[in-house]
Amino acid sequence: MDDDAIRMLVTRLSRPHPSGGKVIERAAILAEGADSAAVLTWIVAHAGEPEDRVAGVSGRGLHSARHDGVRANTRAPLRYVLPPEGAVVSPRRHERTVASVHA
């Protein structure tokens, strides 16, 4: 995928994040059927960061805390957060994209 195609895909799939930036679900990228590896690489190259996981409630038992920590660290991130400074879409490009979609 080229840069413009990835930018449009990320713009379409992302939504506002409380930080002022955008957030995009990893599942949405995978479900899109596009070259997900290229999209994830693009996000990281444009200052996107994996969102921190919230620690879950550990199960009962002597070793549950140890296993929960290992499981949380080995999973792929669920969401990526993009910075608020417009790394995903510049306003001029976004207006052109929206105009071409509605034409």
C-alpha positions as CSV (number, residue, x, y, z in Angstrom):
1,M,0.0,0.0,0.0
2,D,1.2,3.5,-0.7
3,D,1.4,6.3,1.8
4,D,-1.8,8.1,0.7
5,A,-3.8,4.9,0.8
6,I,-2.6,4.1,4.4
7,R,-3.3,7.7,5.5
8,M,-6.9,7.5,4.2
9,L,-7.4,4.1,5.8
10,V,-6.1,5.3,9.2
11,T,-8.2,8.5,8.9
12,R,-11.3,6.5,8.2
13,L,-10.8,4.0,11.0
14,S,-9.5,6.3,13.8
15,R,-11.6,8.2,16.3
16,P,-10.9,10.9,18.8
17,H,-8.8,10.1,21.9
18,P,-9.0,11.9,25.2
19,S,-5.4,13.0,24.8
20,G,-6.5,15.2,21.8
21,G,-5.0,12.8,19.3
22,K,-6.6,9.8,17.5
23,V,-7.0,6.2,18.5
24,I,-7.3,3.2,16.1
25,E,-8.2,-0.3,17.0
26,R,-5.8,-3.0,15.9
27,A,-8.8,-5.3,15.2
28,A,-10.2,-2.7,12.8
29,I,-6.9,-2.6,10.9
30,L,-6.9,-6.4,10.7
31,A,-10.5,-6.7,9.7
32,E,-9.9,-4.2,6.8
33,G,-8.1,-6.9,4.9
34,A,-5.4,-4.5,3.8
35,D,-1.7,-5.1,4.3
36,S,-2.0,-4.8,8.1
37,A,1.8,-5.0,8.7
38,A,2.4,-2.0,6.5
39,V,-0.4,-0.1,8.2
40,L,1.0,-0.8,11.7
41,T,4.5,0.1,10.5
42,W,3.1,3.4,9.1
43,I,1.4,4.2,12.4
44,V,4.5,3.7,14.4
45,A,6.6,5.7,11.9
46,H,4.1,8.6,12.3
47,A,4.6,8.7,16.2
48,G,1.7,6.3,16.9
49,E,2.2,4.4,20.1
50,P,0.6,1.2,21.5
51,E,-1.9,2.1,24.2
52,D,-1.0,0.9,27.6
53,R,-3.0,-2.0,28.8
54,V,-5.0,-1.6,32.0
55,A,-4.1,-4.2,34.6
56,G,-6.9,-6.7,35.0
57,V,-8.0,-8.4,38.1
58,S,-5.9,-11.4,38.8
59,G,-7.4,-14.8,39.4
60,R,-7.2,-16.5,42.7
61,G,-4.4,-18.7,43.7
62,L,-0.7,-18.7,44.6
63,H,0.7,-18.2,41.0
64,S,-2.1,-16.3,39.3
65,A,-0.4,-12.9,39.6
66,R,2.8,-14.2,38.0
67,H,0.9,-15.7,35.0
68,D,-1.3,-12.7,34.5
69,G,1.8,-10.5,34.1
70,V,3.4,-12.8,31.6
71,R,0.2,-13.0,29.5
72,A,-0.3,-9.2,29.5
73,N,3.3,-8.5,28.3
74,T,3.2,-11.0,25.4
75,R,-0.1,-9.9,23.8
76,A,-0.2,-7.5,20.8
77,P,-1.6,-4.0,21.7
78,L,-5.3,-3.6,21.2
79,R,-5.2,0.1,20.2
80,Y,-2.7,2.6,18.9
81,V,-2.8,6.3,19.9
82,L,-1.7,8.9,17.4
83,P,-0.5,12.3,18.5
84,P,-2.7,15.4,18.5
85,E,-0.4,17.5,16.2
86,G,-2.0,16.3,13.0
87,A,0.4,13.5,12.1
88,V,-2.4,11.5,10.5
89,V,-4.1,14.1,8.3
90,S,-3.3,17.7,7.5
91,P,-6.5,19.9,7.3
92,R,-5.9,20.7,3.6
93,R,-5.5,17.0,2.6
94,H,-8.6,16.0,4.7
95,E,-10.8,18.6,2.9
96,R,-9.7,17.2,-0.4
97,T,-10.4,13.6,0.7
98,V,-13.8,14.4,2.1
99,A,-14.7,16.3,-1.0
100,S,-13.7,13.5,-3.3
101,V,-15.7,10.9,-1.2
102,H,-18.9,13.0,-1.3
103,A,-18.6,13.8,-5.0
